Every structure is written in C-alpha cells, then in structure tokens.
Amino acid sequence: MAKTRNWRVPTKYFETILSLDAVDPALMKPGQAVRATISLEQIEGALSVPRGSVFDKDGKRVVYRLEGRSFAPVEVALGPGSPARVVIEKGLRPVTGSLCGIRRRLPRSF
C-alpha cells in the first residue's frame, strides 16, 4: 500500500524488498533509503495517454480527438497501464496533435 510522508505532498512511497545480484559495501548499507525507478514492463513504440482522457460512452472506451473546432469521440482498445497512464492498442495512431490533452471543460453532452 502506498503511503505519503506528508499529507500536503501527493508523492506516494512504496516499501519494497529487493534481492540484489551484487552489493558494494562502500556505498550500500542495510536499512539505507534509496530513490529508484522500478520498470515492470517496457513496450517499444507504444502510445500512452493519461487515464483521465479515456471515457466510457455507451459501454465503449473512447478518447476525444480535436477535429477542427470541436472534439470527436474515437473508440479505442486499451492495453496495459499504470494508475496515471494507459496504453492505446487500437483506435489511434501516434501522430503529433492527434489527441488533445483535455485541459478545458468539455461541453455537457460529453
């Protein structure tokens, strides 16, 4: 379970136990804290979007693409993801400007 150190800071910390192949006693001590990135999976050429840009419309997963001056729903198939981002496996091509990061309020019809 992720924990925060301070309720004012949204960063979450995970306690993790690792087994290392090699240890450098000059640098590493038991109980010492470390800042690390743990990569569980890497998908080359994957298109990922913020989870907040994926919506459920009529039982289908859609993202809204900017077309001219309005947003159009595009049905997508989701792949693996994290709490913050998800891979789009089908429905969008990785083209610059293809998907608009929705920062402004959408019309009520969405």
N, CA and C atoms as a LAMMPS dump frame, in Angstrom:
ITEM: TIMESTEP
0
ITEM: NUMBER OF ATOMS
330
ITEM: BOX BOUNDS ff ff ff
-5.0000000000000000e+02 5.0000000000000000e+02
-5.0000000000000000e+02 5.0000000000000000e+02
-5.0000000000000000e+02 5.0000000000000000e+02
ITEM: ATOMS id mol type element x y z
1 1 1 N 0.844 -1.171 0
2 1 2 C 0 0 0
3 1 3 C 0.893 1.239 0
4 2 1 N 0.601 2.156 -0.881
5 2 2 C 1.385 3.392 -0.961
6 2 3 C 1.072 4.291 0.223
7 3 1 N 2.088 4.984 0.691
8 3 2 C 1.932 5.894 1.817
9 3 3 C 2.515 7.245 1.448
10 4 1 N 1.964 8.282 2.034
11 4 2 C 2.547 9.607 1.868
12 4 3 C 3.316 9.945 3.14
13 5 1 N 4.337 10.762 2.998
14 5 2 C 5.094 11.202 4.172
15 5 3 C 4.471 12.443 4.787
16 6 1 N 3.826 13.234 3.942
17 6 2 C 3.242 14.483 4.385
18 6 3 C 1.919 14.644 3.646
19 7 1 N 0.832 14.911 4.346
20 7 2 C -0.487 14.989 3.711
21 7 3 C -0.588 16.124 2.7
22 8 1 N 0.329 17.089 2.738
23 8 2 C 0.301 18.213 1.798
24 8 3 C 0.997 17.886 0.475
25 9 1 N 1.779 16.812 0.457
26 9 2 C 2.542 16.44 -0.735
27 9 3 C 1.943 15.158 -1.312
28 10 1 N 1.555 15.164 -2.605
29 10 2 C 0.869 13.996 -3.172
30 10 3 C 1.785 12.811 -3.516
31 11 1 N 3.093 12.952 -3.358
32 11 2 C 4.005 11.854 -3.69
33 11 3 C 3.732 10.662 -2.787
34 12 1 N 3.66 9.478 -3.385
35 12 2 C 3.413 8.255 -2.633
36 12 3 C 4.683 7.416 -2.599
37 13 1 N 4.869 6.715 -1.493
38 13 2 C 6.043 5.874 -1.298
39 13 3 C 5.609 4.429 -1.111
40 14 1 N 6.343 3.517 -1.741
41 14 2 C 6.062 2.091 -1.639
42 14 3 C 7.238 1.412 -0.963
43 15 1 N 6.962 0.647 0.067
44 15 2 C 8.02 -0.148 0.686
45 15 3 C 8.25 -1.362 -0.207
46 16 1 N 9.506 -1.615 -0.553
47 16 2 C 9.849 -2.687 -1.478
48 16 3 C 11.033 -3.476 -0.951
49 17 1 N 10.988 -4.784 -1.096
50 17 2 C 12.101 -5.645 -0.705
51 17 3 C 12.704 -6.225 -1.973
52 18 1 N 14.017 -6.043 -2.154
53 18 2 C 14.711 -6.483 -3.356
54 18 3 C 15.804 -7.477 -3.003
55 19 1 N 16.157 -8.281 -3.978
56 19 2 C 17.317 -9.155 -3.873
57 19 3 C 18.296 -8.691 -4.949
58 20 1 N 19.501 -8.308 -4.542
59 20 2 C 20.481 -7.764 -5.478
60 20 3 C 21.511 -8.816 -5.866
61 21 1 N 21.933 -8.791 -7.123
62 21 2 C 22.97 -9.713 -7.606
63 21 3 C 24.342 -9.32 -7.089
64 22 1 N 24.578 -8.033 -6.943
65 22 2 C 25.885 -7.543 -6.48
66 22 3 C 25.665 -6.417 -5.474
67 23 1 N 26.543 -6.327 -4.488
68 23 2 C 26.448 -5.313 -3.45
69 23 3 C 27.801 -4.627 -3.307
70 24 1 N 27.803 -3.304 -3.192
71 24 2 C 29.02 -2.539 -2.954
72 24 3 C 28.959 -2.025 -1.52
73 25 1 N 29.639 -2.687 -0.565
74 25 2 C 29.553 -2.301 0.843
75 25 3 C 30.005 -0.864 1.119
76 26 1 N 30.837 -0.299 0.253
77 26 2 C 31.281 1.081 0.451
78 26 3 C 30.131 2.068 0.22
79 27 1 N 29.183 1.693 -0.621
80 27 2 C 28.057 2.577 -0.952
81 27 3 C 26.741 2.136 -0.321
82 28 1 N 26.599 0.849 -0.08
83 28 2 C 25.304 0.306 0.344
84 28 3 C 25.369 -0.222 1.767
85 29 1 N 24.396 0.192 2.577
86 29 2 C 24.335 -0.224 3.97
87 29 3 C 22.933 -0.761 4.266
88 30 1 N 22.791 -1.748 5.141
89 30 2 C 21.458 -2.259 5.487
90 30 3 C 20.568 -1.154 6.043
91 31 1 N 19.318 -1.111 5.592
92 31 2 C 18.36 -0.123 6.068
93 31 3 C 18.478 1.24 5.428
94 32 1 N 19.412 1.409 4.517
95 32 2 C 19.629 2.7 3.861
96 32 3 C 18.486 2.969 2.875
97 33 1 N 18.042 4.209 2.799
98 33 2 C 16.989 4.597 1.857
99 33 3 C 17.583 4.746 0.462
100 34 1 N 16.753 4.539 -0.54
101 34 2 C 17.178 4.681 -1.928
102 34 3 C 16.035 5.274 -2.737
103 35 1 N 16.376 6.055 -3.718
104 35 2 C 15.383 6.556 -4.674
105 35 3 C 15.6 5.769 -5.956
106 36 1 N 14.572 5.097 -6.417
107 36 2 C 14.717 4.211 -7.573
108 36 3 C 13.474 4.259 -8.446
109 37 1 N 13.654 3.875 -9.675
110 37 2 C 12.541 3.69 -10.597
111 37 3 C 12.462 2.206 -10.911
112 38 1 N 11.309 1.63 -10.705
113 38 2 C 11.11 0.213 -10.978
114 38 3 C 10.28 0.106 -12.239
115 39 1 N 10.848 -0.486 -13.269
116 39 2 C 10.159 -0.647 -14.538
117 39 3 C 9.684 -2.091 -14.635
118 40 1 N 8.381 -2.282 -14.644
119 40 2 C 7.83 -3.626 -14.709
120 40 3 C 7.67 -4.117 -16.146
121 41 1 N 7.466 -3.188 -17.048
122 41 2 C 7.273 -3.561 -18.442
123 41 3 C 7.616 -2.365 -19.324
124 42 1 N 8.224 -2.638 -20.459
125 42 2 C 8.527 -1.579 -21.418
126 42 3 C 8.003 -2.019 -22.767
127 43 1 N 7.188 -1.185 -23.387
128 43 2 C 6.589 -1.507 -24.678
129 43 3 C 7.104 -0.492 -25.688
130 44 1 N 7.949 -0.939 -26.587
131 44 2 C 8.534 -0.05 -27.591
132 44 3 C 7.464 0.47 -28.546
133 45 1 N 7.487 1.764 -28.803
134 45 2 C 6.585 2.381 -29.773
135 45 3 C 5.147 2.481 -29.313
136 46 1 N 4.885 2.261 -28.025
137 46 2 C 3.505 2.312 -27.528
138 46 3 C 3.017 3.748 -27.438
139 47 1 N 1.738 3.926 -27.673
140 47 2 C 1.082 5.216 -27.499
141 47 3 C 0.347 5.157 -26.173
142 48 1 N 0.709 6.033 -25.25
143 48 2 C 0.013 6.06 -23.966
144 48 3 C -0.6 7.435 -23.758
145 49 1 N -1.707 7.448 -23.031
146 49 2 C -2.426 8.697 -22.756
147 49 3 C -2.749 8.742 -21.26
148 50 1 N -3.014 9.917 -20.724
149 50 2 C -3.46 9.995 -19.336
150 50 3 C -4.79 9.253 -19.163
151 51 1 N -4.949 8.52 -18.067
152 51 2 C -6.201 7.791 -17.826
153 51 3 C -7.402 8.723 -17.838
154 52 1 N -7.208 9.96 -17.416
155 52 2 C -8.301 10.92 -17.381
156 52 3 C -8.813 11.317 -18.748
157 53 1 N -8.092 10.958 -19.822
158 53 2 C -8.558 11.292 -21.172
159 53 3 C -9.333 10.138 -21.803
160 54 1 N -9.52 9.031 -21.066
161 54 2 C -10.288 7.888 -21.564
162 54 3 C -11.656 7.914 -20.879
163 55 1 N -12.727 7.852 -21.7
164 55 2 C -14.09 7.924 -21.194
165 55 3 C -14.872 6.682 -21.589
166 56 1 N -15.957 6.418 -20.88
167 56 2 C -16.862 5.324 -21.193
168 56 3 C -18.101 5.944 -21.827
169 57 1 N -18.355 5.589 -23.085
170 57 2 C -19.512 6.13 -23.794
171 57 3 C -20.284 4.972 -24.405
172 58 1 N -21.497 4.746 -23.941
173 58 2 C -22.348 3.657 -24.419
174 58 3 C -21.65 2.306 -24.296
175 59 1 N -20.93 2.109 -23.199
176 59 2 C -20.258 0.836 -22.954
177 59 3 C -18.954 0.654 -23.717
178 60 1 N -18.509 1.67 -24.415
179 60 2 C -17.26 1.597 -25.178
180 60 3 C -16.267 2.599 -24.621
181 61 1 N -14.99 2.287 -24.73
182 61 2 C -13.929 3.203 -24.294
183 61 3 C -13.615 4.151 -25.438
184 62 1 N -13.632 5.448 -25.141
185 62 2 C -13.348 6.451 -26.17
186 62 3 C -12.398 7.506 -25.616
187 63 1 N -11.687 8.137 -26.532
188 63 2 C -10.947 9.356 -26.249
189 63 3 C -11.524 10.403 -27.194
190 64 1 N -11.325 11.666 -26.885
191 64 2 C -11.849 12.736 -27.729
192 64 3 C -10.699 13.407 -28.455
193 65 1 N -10.8 13.38 -29.796
194 65 2 C -9.768 13.965 -30.646
195 65 3 C -10.281 15.3 -31.177
196 66 1 N -9.388 16.273 -31.187
197 66 2 C -9.742 17.587 -31.707
198 66 3 C -9.8 17.517 -33.224
199 67 1 N -10.978 17.825 -33.773
200 67 2 C -11.18 17.858 -35.221
201 67 3 C -11.783 19.211 -35.56
202 68 1 N -10.957 20.068 -36.103
203 68 2 C -11.403 21.43 -36.377
204 68 3 C -11.553 22.189 -35.075
205 69 1 N -12.783 22.626 -34.779
206 69 2 C -13.036 23.392 -33.554
207 69 3 C -13.844 22.613 -32.524
208 70 1 N -14.02 21.303 -32.758
209 70 2 C -14.792 20.506 -31.803
210 70 3 C -14.095 19.166 -31.552
211 71 1 N -14.554 18.484 -30.515
212 71 2 C -13.996 17.186 -30.162
213 71 3 C -14.881 16.076 -30.702
214 72 1 N -14.248 15.038 -31.265
215 72 2 C -14.98 13.891 -31.782
216 72 3 C -14.537 12.644 -31.015
217 73 1 N -15.502 11.794 -30.604
218 73 2 C -15.123 10.578 -29.892
219 73 3 C -14.475 9.584 -30.84
220 74 1 N -13.432 8.907 -30.342
221 74 2 C -12.739 7.87 -31.114
222 74 3 C -12.691 6.632 -30.233
223 75 1 N -13.288 5.53 -30.698
224 75 2 C -13.269 4.293 -29.922
225 75 3 C -11.852 3.725 -29.9
226 76 1 N -11.417 3.284 -28.718
227 76 2 C -10.063 2.755 -28.559
228 76 3 C -10.096 1.433 -27.804
229 77 1 N -9.051 0.646 -28.01
230 77 2 C -8.826 -0.579 -27.235
231 77 3 C -7.664 -0.294 -26.301
232 78 1 N -7.871 -0.551 -25.013
233 78 2 C -6.846 -0.258 -24.02
234 78 3 C -5.921 -1.446 -23.795
235 79 1 N -4.672 -1.123 -23.517
236 79 2 C -3.675 -2.126 -23.177
237 79 3 C -3.286 -1.973 -21.721
238 80 1 N -2.071 -2.381 -21.397
239 80 2 C -1.61 -2.249 -20.012
240 80 3 C -1.446 -0.789 -19.626
241 81 1 N -1.426 -0.543 -18.325
242 81 2 C -1.281 0.827 -17.873
243 81 3 C -0.872 0.902 -16.419
244 82 1 N -0.803 2.123 -15.96
245 82 2 C -0.479 2.423 -14.573
246 82 3 C -1.666 3.211 -14.016
247 83 1 N -1.612 3.58 -12.753
248 83 2 C -2.71 4.406 -12.244
249 83 3 C -2.852 5.743 -12.986
250 84 1 N -1.772 6.23 -13.592
251 84 2 C -1.813 7.541 -14.241
252 84 3 C -1.976 7.48 -15.761
253 85 1 N -1.441 6.451 -16.408
254 85 2 C -1.448 6.387 -17.87
255 85 3 C -1.876 5.009 -18.334
256 86 1 N -2.369 4.935 -19.58
257 86 2 C -2.786 3.657 -20.159
258 86 3 C -2.358 3.619 -21.619
259 87 1 N -2 2.427 -22.093
260 87 2 C -1.589 2.238 -23.49
261 87 3 C -2.83 2.097 -24.364
262 88 1 N -2.817 2.775 -25.51
263 88 2 C -3.87 2.647 -26.512
264 88 3 C -3.369 1.637 -27.545
265 89 1 N -4.018 0.463 -27.615
266 89 2 C -3.578 -0.583 -28.548
267 89 3 C -4.207 -0.434 -29.926
268 90 1 N -5.459 0.04 -29.993
269 90 2 C -6.141 0.224 -31.276
270 90 3 C -6.995 1.471 -31.21
271 91 1 N -7.122 2.136 -32.355
272 91 2 C -8.015 3.283 -32.449
273 91 3 C -7.335 4.604 -32.733
274 92 1 N -6.086 4.737 -32.31
275 92 2 C -5.338 5.975 -32.553
276 92 3 C -3.973 5.65 -33.118
277 93 1 N -3.488 6.556 -33.942
278 93 2 C -2.11 6.457 -34.425
279 93 3 C -1.272 7.459 -33.652
280 94 1 N 0 7.143 -33.411
281 94 2 C 0.866 8.118 -32.71
282 94 3 C 1.296 9.245 -33.644
283 95 1 N 0.403 10.227 -33.833
284 95 2 C 0.657 11.379 -34.687
285 95 3 C 0.616 12.622 -33.803
286 96 1 N 1.584 13.488 -33.944
287 96 2 C 1.611 14.708 -33.154
288 96 3 C 0.332 15.501 -33.386
289 97 1 N -0.329 15.872 -32.303
290 97 2 C -1.554 16.656 -32.401
291 97 3 C -2.798 15.827 -32.603
292 98 1 N -2.673 14.501 -32.72
293 98 2 C -3.821 13.643 -32.962
294 98 3 C -4.793 13.654 -31.792
295 99 1 N -4.269 13.574 -30.573
296 99 2 C -5.115 13.564 -29.385
297 99 3 C -4.839 14.825 -28.601
298 100 1 N -5.878 15.482 -28.205
299 100 2 C -5.721 16.731 -27.473
300 100 3 C -5.775 16.448 -25.984
301 101 1 N -4.78 16.906 -25.244
302 101 2 C -4.833 16.8 -23.789
303 101 3 C -5.931 17.719 -23.296
304 102 1 N -6.98 17.153 -22.769
305 102 2 C -8.161 17.93 -22.431
306 102 3 C -7.933 18.65 -21.116
307 103 1 N -7.697 19.938 -21.197
308 103 2 C -7.468 20.743 -20.003
309 103 3 C -8.65 21.67 -19.735
310 104 1 N -9.404 21.958 -20.755
311 104 2 C -10.556 22.829 -20.548
312 104 3 C -11.815 21.973 -20.33
313 105 1 N -12.824 22.567 -19.815
314 105 2 C -14.063 21.854 -19.519
315 105 3 C -14.756 21.442 -20.818
316 106 1 N -15.187 20.183 -20.876
317 106 2 C -15.897 19.694 -22.059
318 106 3 C -17.358 20.123 -22.011
319 107 1 N -18.007 20.21 -23.183
320 107 2 C -19.437 20.501 -23.187
321 107 3 C -20.203 19.438 -22.398
322 108 1 N -21.362 19.792 -21.868
323 108 2 C -22.152 18.877 -21.044
324 108 3 C -22.561 17.624 -21.796
325 109 1 N -22.617 17.645 -23.118
326 109 2 C -23.045 16.468 -23.889
327 109 3 C -22.058 15.324 -23.8
328 110 1 N -20.807 15.584 -23.355
329 110 2 C -19.83 14.524 -23.207
330 110 3 C -20.125 13.879 -21.908
